[in-house]
Amino acid sequence: MHEFSIATRLLELVEEQARRAGARRVASVKVVVGKLSGVVPELLREAFEFCSKGTLAEGAELVIEEPPLRCRCRACGAEYEPEAFSLKCPNCGAADFEITSGRELLLESLEVEA
């Protein structure tokens, strides 16, 4: 379960930023986890809770934003959220596309208490 290594690195970043801000506690952490990131949000939540024990983020709320999968058709330029079983462009039917959203895995923000 690679969510533990991701949670560990996330907490390193959170603690680094919290210390820079002179915080004594982290109240919440917001992360963006795309559908194609390979991360299972609920497993990340569990790993974060487990790994945060004894850190500035112990007890912090983990807010996970899951942006939708979005594509841009290279043939006609349409932007769309693909159907469950097809990535083809709904505008022109082409299967030549680029993924513009859905692979994200990033720390977006944190709320701290000074």
C-alpha positions, 0 to 999 in steps of 0.5 A, spaced: 500 500 500 503 506 497 499 510 500 503 510 507 509 512 503 505 518 500 502 520 507 509 520 510 512 524 505 505 529 505 506 529 513 514 531 512 511 537 507 506 539 512 510 539 518 516 543 514 510 548 512 507 549 519 514 550 522 516 555 517 509 559 519 511 558 526 505 554 528 504 549 534 498 545 530 496 543 524 488 544 523 487 541 516 490 539 510 487 539 503 490 535 498 488 534 490 488 526 488 486 525 481 482 519 479 488 517 475 493 518 480 493 511 483 492 513 490 485 510 493 483 516 497 480 512 503 487 509 504 490 515 504 486 518 509 487 512 513 495 512 512 495 520 514 491 518 520 496 513 522 502 516 520 500 523 523 500 521 530 506 524 534 506 530 529 504 537 528 498 534 524 495 529 529 488 530 529 488 534 523 482 534 518 484 531 511 480 534 506 481 530 499 479 534 493 478 529 487 477 533 480 474 529 475 477 526 469 478 531 463 480 530 456 481 535 450 480 532 443 486 533 439 482 533 432 477 538 434 479 541 440 473 540 445 474 539 452 470 534 455 469 529 461 469 522 458 464 517 459 465 511 464 467 506 458 469 511 452 475 516 452 473 518 445 471 525 444 463 526 444 463 532 439 467 528 433 468 521 435 476 521 435 480 517 439 486 522 439 486 526 446 490 528 451 488 528 459 488 535 462 485 533 469 485 527 473 492 525 474 494 530 480 497 529 486 498 535 490 498 538 497 494 544 496 493 548 502 493 547 510 490 551 516 495 552 522 494 554 529 499 559 531 
